[in-house]
Amino acid sequence: MIPGTFSAHLENRIAAMQSEGIVNREHVLQSAQGSQILLSSGKRAINLCANNYLGLANHPDAIRAGKEALEKWGAGVASVRFICGTQEIHKQLESRLAAFLGKDDALLYSSCFDANGGLFEALLGEEDAVISDARNHASSVDGLRLCKAKNLRYANGDLKDLEKCLEEAKSARFRLISTDGIFSVDGIVAPLKGVCELAEKYDALVMVDDSHGAGILGPNGRGTPELCGVADRVDILTGTLGKALGGASGGYIAGNKQIVEWLRRRSRPYLYSNAVAPVIAAISLAAVEIAAKSVELRARLHANAALFRNGLKSAGFDVSSSEQHPIVTLRIENDTVAKSMADRLLEEGVYVMAFSHPVVPKGQARIRTQMSAIHQREELETALLAFQKAGRELGLIP
Ligand SMILES: *Cc1c(COP(=O)(O)O)cnc(C)c1O
């Protein structure tokens, strides 16, 4: 091949994306994560788009735990878990997570993306079927691609369609229903009660990726299954340590003893990738401790969400998100308007995310915000004023 041909090919594709208005601009932060952040422009902004729901990404207890772990355990193990890569801190975090989530055991991955990548293929084969929600996270979609089981997809949150798929999968040896706990564009809660009832009727296992729910939903913060009253009926939980439960990185699978034991022997990203860095394990352990007892942080988080949601609604915005989750999303529809809105808000010192095609279907653009327990009331009130100002200028509200 002529050198440069391939690069030119990629450049053309990037240019085509840009001309379609698909711009993936990364803001470089000059500060730690927080209720406000410092951008590389030197500008401070109120940050409304991190998954830092409980504010643990820069929490003093977590940082202290991380520093101590660095001294004690070093940078890492230079090994995968089963060779010589398991330290006590890994086992501690696994049992703490399992206890918090109400499961027998848990295993750690470098990310939830890896956890979902290593789950399905290890557990199921050609004779089996996975029935998955059509809006599941990319990591579950990719995980299923690696799995030989038949994959049936049901329309997002649609129990009738799920039942149809379960009928169709009746002859399979095992059936597994796979759904995200929360669909994150609009913070919509999956209908887990109905999912679990159908699972019982059709003798299926249930797997929930609760990346956006664990730590913040349900009376004890155990997540979406607890919120929906089906914590005992969900067989497999996957999730991230990069959102409410810490904010560094890492993921997990939790389930009964046999499932976890089997995955330790057969899940490829677990077997063939280095163990989570001990610093991160320690930070996550501190975060899970805080999340487990932190009724107050959760109360503040949900109060902030209610304040912000009600503020936007009473200003006349079209709020599309549910009332149960601290994701607060505005329906904007027009892609260009959504982008202009995000740009205007940033000028006003408020950092939000515009979702447009291809992240959401054409004509369904959104502005998504995410609340945190560490947002101060004044910060949210300032942000609401900025929303009103920008919204009026763009004709979104009267
Ligand atoms: C964020 C997210 C992931 C990815 O988590 P990582 O640990 O960052 O890989 C997976 N699934 C869902 C539903 C998520 O929201």
Residues whose N, C-alpha, C, O or C-beta is under 5 A from the ligand:
A	BS01	LIG	S111 C112 F113 H137 S139 D180 D209 S211 H212 T240 L241 G242 G250 G251
